[in-house]
């Protein structure tokens, strides 16, 4: 499969579970790209956009749970950013379903920038707090999310 958005060390936050979840998001985005370049049926792209919406909700819920458990001082601000990003990806899905937008390279650029900017610009800021609060960089077992979406 051609990767539009390859995983790279510069987008790693250094916490294995969070990186694994980010890799799933990247995998879904790459799946959308693959659907575009192979001219897959519209329903295939729609299903991938639905998966992106659903997994975005799950991933953000995990992060926000970690923030609450560790009393992250920037929780409210980070959650507001999550809410905005969820709205954006839900809006893309809805517009695609209504036929108002097509899956094209402009959409791919947006999705890549959306995730890359969030990881590098927002997610990396919470890592020192989570580690100081005792979150392990490497978890002994794969989380339930990893078992369900493990790709």
Secondary structure, 3 states (H helix, E strand, C coil): CCCCCCCCHHHCCCCHHHHHHHHHHHHHHHHHHHHHHCCCCHHHHHHHHHHHHHHHHHHHHHHHHHHHHCCCCCHHHHHHHHHHHHHHHHHHHHHHHCCCCCCCHHHHHHHHHHHHHHHHHHHHHHHHHHHHCCCCCCCCCCCHHHHHHCC
